[in-house]
């Protein structure tokens, strides 16, 4: 599955993800640490 991540400066705490076809789109806070984001996306 392909994953596309959008870093939003307006988003503060939450991550929103949805699957459309064969692609997962994730909206994440711009200041989120890369290690934390990687862990969440893998789950």
PQR file of N, CA, C, O and H, with PARSE charges and radii, in Angstrom:
ATOM      1  N   UNK A   1       0.843  -1.177   0.000 -0.4000 1.5000
ATOM      2  CA  UNK A   1       0.000   0.000   0.000 -0.0000 2.0000
ATOM      3  C   UNK A   1       0.889   1.241   0.000  0.5500 1.7000
ATOM      4  O   UNK A   1       1.859   1.325   0.754 -0.5500 1.4000
ATOM      5  N   UNK A   2       0.552   2.180  -0.836 -0.4000 1.5000
ATOM      6  CA  UNK A   2       1.287   3.442  -0.900 -0.0000 2.0000
ATOM      7  C   UNK A   2       0.768   4.370   0.199  0.5500 1.7000
ATOM      8  O   UNK A   2      -0.432   4.405   0.472 -0.5500 1.4000
ATOM      9  H   UNK A   2      -0.236   2.111  -1.449  0.4000 1.0000
ATOM     10  N   UNK A   3       1.675   5.121   0.826 -0.4000 1.5000
ATOM     11  CA  UNK A   3       1.303   6.043   1.899 -0.0000 2.0000
ATOM     12  C   UNK A   3       1.740   7.451   1.508  0.5500 1.7000
ATOM     13  O   UNK A   3       2.905   7.677   1.179 -0.5500 1.4000
ATOM     14  H   UNK A   3       2.650   5.093   0.603  0.4000 1.0000
ATOM     15  N   UNK A   4       0.809   8.388   1.544 -0.4000 1.5000
ATOM     16  CA  UNK A   4       1.113   9.796   1.275 -0.0000 2.0000
ATOM     17  C   UNK A   4       0.847  10.576   2.554  0.5500 1.7000
ATOM     18  O   UNK A   4      -0.240  10.491   3.125 -0.5500 1.4000
ATOM     19  H   UNK A   4      -0.137   8.205   1.811  0.4000 1.0000
ATOM     20  N   UNK A   5       1.843  11.338   3.004 -0.4000 1.5000
ATOM     21  CA  UNK A   5       1.733  12.077   4.259 -0.0000 2.0000
ATOM     22  C   UNK A   5       1.706  13.564   3.972  0.5500 1.7000
ATOM     23  O   UNK A   5       2.556  14.088   3.252 -0.5500 1.4000
ATOM     24  H   UNK A   5       2.726  11.408   2.540  0.4000 1.0000
ATOM     25  N   UNK A   6       0.724  14.236   4.541 -0.4000 1.5000
ATOM     26  CA  UNK A   6       0.593  15.682   4.434 -0.0000 2.0000
ATOM     27  C   UNK A   6       0.895  16.283   5.808  0.5500 1.7000
ATOM     28  O   UNK A   6       0.206  15.985   6.783 -0.5500 1.4000
ATOM     29  H   UNK A   6       0.034  13.811   5.126  0.4000 1.0000
ATOM     30  N   UNK A   7       1.925  17.132   5.883 -0.4000 1.5000
ATOM     31  CA  UNK A   7       2.281  17.796   7.138 -0.0000 2.0000
ATOM     32  C   UNK A   7       1.555  19.128   7.203  0.5500 1.7000
ATOM     33  O   UNK A   7       1.832  20.041   6.426 -0.5500 1.4000
ATOM     34  H   UNK A   7       2.485  17.374   5.090  0.4000 1.0000
ATOM     35  N   UNK A   8       0.621  19.227   8.142 -0.4000 1.5000
ATOM     36  CA  UNK A   8      -0.218  20.416   8.253 -0.0000 2.0000
ATOM     37  C   UNK A   8       0.237  21.309   9.410  0.5500 1.7000
ATOM     38  O   UNK A   8       0.326  20.840  10.544 -0.5500 1.4000
ATOM     39  H   UNK A   8       0.396  18.485   8.773  0.4000 1.0000
ATOM     40  N   UNK A   9       0.522  22.571   9.148 -0.4000 1.5000
ATOM     41  CA  UNK A   9       0.897  23.478  10.234 -0.0000 2.0000
ATOM     42  C   UNK A   9      -0.277  23.828  11.152  0.5500 1.7000
ATOM     43  O   UNK A   9      -0.064  24.269  12.281 -0.5500 1.4000
ATOM     44  H   UNK A   9       0.449  22.952   8.226  0.4000 1.0000
ATOM     45  N   UNK A  10      -1.505  23.639  10.684 -0.4000 1.5000
ATOM     46  CA  UNK A  10      -2.677  23.953  11.501 -0.0000 2.0000
ATOM     47  C   UNK A  10      -3.054  22.823  12.447  0.5500 1.7000
ATOM     48  O   UNK A  10      -3.729  23.057  13.450 -0.5500 1.4000
ATOM     49  H   UNK A  10      -1.678  23.280   9.767  0.4000 1.0000
ATOM     50  N   UNK A  11      -2.631  21.609  12.144 -0.4000 1.5000
ATOM     51  CA  UNK A  11      -2.936  20.449  12.980 -0.0000 2.0000
ATOM     52  C   UNK A  11      -1.999  20.452  14.178  0.5500 1.7000
ATOM     53  O   UNK A  11      -0.797  20.664  14.014 -0.5500 1.4000
ATOM     54  H   UNK A  11      -2.082  21.419  11.330  0.4000 1.0000
ATOM     55  N   UNK A  12      -2.523  20.220  15.384 -0.4000 1.5000
ATOM     56  CA  UNK A  12      -1.702  20.332  16.592 -0.0000 2.0000
ATOM     57  C   UNK A  12      -1.392  18.974  17.209  0.5500 1.7000
ATOM     58  O   UNK A  12      -0.226  18.690  17.485 -0.5500 1.4000
ATOM     59  H   UNK A  12      -3.499  20.048  15.517  0.4000 1.0000
ATOM     60  N   UNK A  13      -2.400  18.120  17.436 -0.4000 1.5000
ATOM     61  CA  UNK A  13      -2.180  16.883  18.191 -0.0000 2.0000
ATOM     62  C   UNK A  13      -2.575  15.608  17.456  0.5500 1.7000
ATOM     63  O   UNK A  13      -1.967  14.562  17.682 -0.5500 1.4000
ATOM     64  H   UNK A  13      -3.346  18.350  17.212  0.4000 1.0000
ATOM     65  N   UNK A  14      -3.560  15.666  16.599 -0.4000 1.5000
ATOM     66  CA  UNK A  14      -4.141  14.440  16.063 -0.0000 2.0000
ATOM     67  C   UNK A  14      -3.646  14.116  14.657  0.5500 1.7000
ATOM     68  O   UNK A  14      -3.177  14.983  13.921 -0.5500 1.4000
ATOM     69  H   UNK A  14      -4.054  16.516  16.416  0.4000 1.0000
ATOM     70  N   UNK A  15      -3.768  12.850  14.317 -0.4000 1.5000
ATOM     71  CA  UNK A  15      -3.472  12.377  12.964 -0.0000 2.0000
ATOM     72  C   UNK A  15      -4.776  11.859  12.379  0.5500 1.7000
ATOM     73  O   UNK A  15      -5.538  11.157  13.045 -0.5500 1.4000
ATOM     74  H   UNK A  15      -4.149  12.145  14.916  0.4000 1.0000
ATOM     75  N   UNK A  16      -5.018  12.211  11.140 -0.4000 1.5000
ATOM     76  CA  UNK A  16      -6.196  11.746  10.433 -0.0000 2.0000
ATOM     77  C   UNK A  16      -5.707  10.943   9.235  0.5500 1.7000
ATOM     78  O   UNK A  16      -4.872  11.424   8.468 -0.5500 1.4000
ATOM     79  H   UNK A  16      -4.400  12.781  10.599  0.4000 1.0000
ATOM     80  N   UNK A  17      -6.214   9.730   9.065 -0.4000 1.5000
ATOM     81  CA  UNK A  17      -5.806   8.898   7.932 -0.0000 2.0000
ATOM     82  C   UNK A  17      -7.035   8.306   7.272  0.5500 1.7000
ATOM     83  O   UNK A  17      -8.025   7.996   7.935 -0.5500 1.4000
ATOM     84  H   UNK A  17      -6.893   9.340   9.688  0.4000 1.0000
ATOM     85  N   UNK A  18      -6.959   8.153   5.953 -0.4000 1.5000
ATOM     86  CA  UNK A  18      -8.040   7.490   5.227 -0.0000 2.0000
ATOM     87  C   UNK A  18      -7.445   6.746   4.037  0.5500 1.7000
ATOM     88  O   UNK A  18      -6.388   7.107   3.519 -0.5500 1.4000
ATOM     89  H   UNK A  18      -6.154   8.405   5.415  0.4000 1.0000
ATOM     90  N   UNK A  19      -8.133   5.728   3.630 -0.4000 1.5000
ATOM     91  CA  UNK A  19      -7.678   4.918   2.508 -0.0000 2.0000
ATOM     92  C   UNK A  19      -8.628   5.151   1.348  0.5500 1.7000
ATOM     93  O   UNK A  19      -9.842   4.988   1.468 -0.5500 1.4000
ATOM     94  H   UNK A  19      -8.991   5.434   4.051  0.4000 1.0000
ATOM     95  N   UNK A  20      -8.047   5.535   0.226 -0.4000 1.5000
ATOM     96  CA  UNK A  20      -8.806   5.727  -0.996 -0.0000 2.0000
ATOM     97  C   UNK A  20      -8.141   4.863  -2.066  0.5500 1.7000
ATOM     98  O   UNK A  20      -7.013   5.123  -2.484 -0.5500 1.4000
ATOM     99  H   UNK A  20      -7.060   5.667   0.128  0.4000 1.0000
ATOM    100  N   UNK A  21      -8.848   3.853  -2.489 -0.4000 1.5000
ATOM    101  CA  UNK A  21      -8.286   2.913  -3.449 -0.0000 2.0000
ATOM    102  C   UNK A  21      -7.144   2.139  -2.816  0.5500 1.7000
ATOM    103  O   UNK A  21      -7.345   1.403  -1.850 -0.5500 1.4000
ATOM    104  H   UNK A  21      -9.765   3.642  -2.149  0.4000 1.0000
ATOM    105  N   UNK A  22      -5.943   2.305  -3.362 -0.4000 1.5000
ATOM    106  CA  UNK A  22      -4.772   1.597  -2.864 -0.0000 2.0000
ATOM    107  C   UNK A  22      -3.793   2.544  -2.167  0.5500 1.7000
ATOM    108  O   UNK A  22      -2.632   2.189  -1.961 -0.5500 1.4000
ATOM    109  H   UNK A  22      -5.780   2.902  -4.147  0.4000 1.0000
ATOM    110  N   UNK A  23      -4.250   3.743  -1.802 -0.4000 1.5000
ATOM    111  CA  UNK A  23      -3.382   4.762  -1.198 -0.0000 2.0000
ATOM    112  C   UNK A  23      -3.934   5.180   0.151  0.5500 1.7000
ATOM    113  O   UNK A  23      -5.128   5.444   0.287 -0.5500 1.4000
ATOM    114  H   UNK A  23      -5.193   4.031  -1.969  0.4000 1.0000
ATOM    115  N   UNK A  24      -3.049   5.241   1.166 -0.4000 1.5000
ATOM    116  CA  UNK A  24      -3.436   5.751   2.472 -0.0000 2.0000
ATOM    117  C   UNK A  24      -2.937   7.189   2.587  0.5500 1.7000
ATOM    118  O   UNK A  24      -1.740   7.447   2.458 -0.5500 1.4000
ATOM    119  H   UNK A  24      -2.079   5.026   1.056  0.4000 1.0000
ATOM    120  N   UNK A  25      -3.847   8.115   2.828 -0.4000 1.5000
ATOM    121  CA  UNK A  25      -3.512   9.524   2.999 -0.0000 2.0000
ATOM    122  C   UNK A  25      -3.536   9.838   4.489  0.5500 1.7000
ATOM    123  O   UNK A  25      -4.528   9.560   5.164 -0.5500 1.4000
ATOM    124  H   UNK A  25      -4.819   7.905   2.932  0.4000 1.0000
ATOM    125  N   UNK A  26      -2.453  10.417   5.010 -0.4000 1.5000
ATOM    126  CA  UNK A  26      -2.368  10.753   6.431 -0.0000 2.0000
ATOM    127  C   UNK A  26      -2.086  12.246   6.581  0.5500 1.7000
ATOM    128  O   UNK A  26      -1.142  12.769   5.989 -0.5500 1.4000
ATOM    129  H   UNK A  26      -1.647  10.643   4.462  0.4000 1.0000
ATOM    130  N   UNK A  27      -2.910  12.925   7.378 -0.4000 1.5000
ATOM    131  CA  UNK A  27      -2.696  14.331   7.713 -0.0000 2.0000
ATOM    132  C   UNK A  27      -2.113  14.366   9.116  0.5500 1.7000
ATOM    133  O   UNK A  27      -2.730  13.877  10.062 -0.5500 1.4000
ATOM    134  H   UNK A  27      -3.676  12.499   7.859  0.4000 1.0000
ATOM    135  N   UNK A  28      -0.928  14.943   9.251 -0.4000 1.5000
ATOM    136  CA  UNK A  28      -0.233  14.931  10.530 -0.0000 2.0000
ATOM    137  C   UNK A  28       0.204  16.339  10.913  0.5500 1.7000
ATOM    138  O   UNK A  28       0.323  17.207  10.048 -0.5500 1.4000
ATOM    139  H   UNK A  28      -0.426  15.340   8.483  0.4000 1.0000
ATOM    140  N   UNK A  29       0.446  16.575  12.212 -0.4000 1.5000
ATOM    141  CA  UNK A  29       0.972  17.873  12.629 -0.0000 2.0000
ATOM    142  C   UNK A  29       2.371  18.091  12.044  0.5500 1.7000
ATOM    143  O   UNK A  29       3.165  17.153  11.966 -0.5500 1.4000
ATOM    144  H   UNK A  29       0.349  15.870  12.914  0.4000 1.0000
ATOM    145  N   UNK A  30       2.665  19.303  11.642 -0.4000 1.5000
ATOM    146  CA  UNK A  30       3.954  19.619  11.038 -0.0000 2.0000
ATOM    147  C   UNK A  30       5.114  19.416  12.018  0.5500 1.7000
ATOM    148  O   UNK A  30       6.228  19.110  11.592 -0.5500 1.4000
ATOM    149  H   UNK A  30       2.020  20.064  11.706  0.4000 1.0000
ATOM    150  N   UNK A  31       4.875  19.579  13.303 -0.4000 1.5000
ATOM    151  CA  UNK A  31       5.944  19.473  14.290 -0.0000 2.0000
ATOM    152  C   UNK A  31       6.115  18.085  14.892  0.5500 1.7000
ATOM    153  O   UNK A  31       6.868  17.927  15.853 -0.5500 1.4000
ATOM    154  H   UNK A  31       3.970  19.827  13.649  0.4000 1.0000
ATOM    155  N   UNK A  32       5.443  17.084  14.355 -0.4000 1.5000
ATOM    156  CA  UNK A  32       5.531  15.737  14.921 -0.0000 2.0000
ATOM    157  C   UNK A  32       6.911  15.127  14.634  0.5500 1.7000
ATOM    158  O   UNK A  32       7.394  15.195  13.504 -0.5500 1.4000
ATOM    159  H   UNK A  32       4.832  17.213  13.574  0.4000 1.0000
ATOM    160  N   UNK A  33       7.545  14.531  15.656 -0.4000 1.5000
ATOM    161  CA  UNK A  33       8.847  13.885  15.447 -0.0000 2.0000
ATOM    162  C   UNK A  33       8.742  12.727  14.447  0.5500 1.7000
ATOM    163  O   UNK A  33       7.761  11.984  14.451 -0.5500 1.4000
ATOM    164  H   UNK A  33       7.152  14.476  16.574  0.4000 1.0000
ATOM    165  N   UNK A  34       9.742  12.583  13.607 -0.4000 1.5000
ATOM    166  CA  UNK A  34       9.754  11.571  12.558 -0.0000 2.0000
ATOM    167  C   UNK A  34       9.646  10.149  13.117  0.5500 1.7000
ATOM    168  O   UNK A  34       8.976   9.304  12.525 -0.5500 1.4000
ATOM    169  H   UNK A  34      10.539  13.187  13.604  0.4000 1.0000
ATOM    170  N   UNK A  35      10.304   9.878  14.257 -0.4000 1.5000
ATOM    171  CA  UNK A  35      10.261   8.537  14.849 -0.0000 2.0000
ATOM    172  C   UNK A  35       8.836   8.168  15.272  0.5500 1.7000
ATOM    173  O   UNK A  35       8.388   7.042  15.058 -0.5500 1.4000
ATOM    174  H   UNK A  35      10.849  10.565  14.738  0.4000 1.0000
ATOM    175  N   UNK A  36       8.142   9.117  15.866 -0.4000 1.5000
ATOM    176  CA  UNK A  36       6.772   8.877  16.320 -0.0000 2.0000
ATOM    177  C   UNK A  36       5.851   8.651  15.126  0.5500 1.7000
ATOM    178  O   UNK A  36       4.995   7.767  15.162 -0.5500 1.4000
ATOM    179  H   UNK A  36       8.506  10.032  16.040  0.4000 1.0000
ATOM    180  N   UNK A  37       6.019   9.430  14.085 -0.4000 1.5000
ATOM    181  CA  UNK A  37       5.191   9.292  12.890 -0.0000 2.0000
ATOM    182  C   UNK A  37       5.429   7.931  12.231  0.5500 1.7000
ATOM    183  O   UNK A  37       4.474   7.270  11.824 -0.5500 1.4000
ATOM    184  H   UNK A  37       6.715  10.148  14.056  0.4000 1.0000
ATOM    185  N   UNK A  38       6.663   7.515  12.124 -0.4000 1.5000
ATOM    186  CA  UNK A  38       6.991   6.231  11.519 -0.0000 2.0000
ATOM    187  C   UNK A  38       6.327   5.070  12.269  0.5500 1.7000
ATOM    188  O   UNK A  38       5.803   4.139  11.657 -0.5500 1.4000
ATOM    189  H   UNK A  38       7.439   8.052  12.454  0.4000 1.0000
ATOM    190  N   UNK A  39       6.358   5.144  13.593 -0.4000 1.5000
ATOM    191  CA  UNK A  39       5.753   4.113  14.433 -0.0000 2.0000
ATOM    192  C   UNK A  39       4.249   4.028  14.207  0.5500 1.7000
ATOM    193  O   UNK A  39       3.700   2.930  14.119 -0.5500 1.4000
ATOM    194  H   UNK A  39       6.784   5.900  14.089  0.4000 1.0000
ATOM    195  N   UNK A  40       3.586   5.157  14.113 -0.4000 1.5000
ATOM    196  CA  UNK A  40       2.143   5.207  13.933 -0.0000 2.0000
ATOM    197  C   UNK A  40       1.748   4.697  12.544  0.5500 1.7000
ATOM    198  O   UNK A  40       0.786   3.941  12.412 -0.5500 1.4000
ATOM    199  H   UNK A  40       4.032   6.050  14.184  0.4000 1.0000
ATOM    200  N   UNK A  41       2.477   5.104  11.527 -0.4000 1.5000
ATOM    201  CA  UNK A  41       2.139   4.719  10.162 -0.0000 2.0000
ATOM    202  C   UNK A  41       2.334   3.213   9.956  0.5500 1.7000
ATOM    203  O   UNK A  41       1.572   2.589   9.218 -0.5500 1.4000
ATOM    204  H   UNK A  41       3.258   5.719  11.634  0.4000 1.0000
ATOM    205  N   UNK A  42       3.344   2.627  10.601 -0.4000 1.5000
ATOM    206  CA  UNK A  42       3.576   1.191  10.458 -0.0000 2.0000
ATOM    207  C   UNK A  42       2.453   0.366  11.051  0.5500 1.7000
ATOM    208  O   UNK A  42       2.169  -0.731  10.568 -0.5500 1.4000
ATOM    209  H   UNK A  42       3.963   3.134  11.201  0.4000 1.0000
ATOM    210  N   UNK A  43       1.805   0.879  12.097 -0.4000 1.5000
ATOM    211  CA  UNK A  43       0.703   0.152  12.739 -0.0000 2.0000
ATOM    212  C   UNK A  43      -0.509   0.239  11.853  0.5500 1.7000
ATOM    213  O   UNK A  43      -1.562  -0.303  12.192 -0.5500 1.4000
ATOM    214  H   UNK A  43       2.035   1.769  12.489  0.4000 1.0000
TER
END
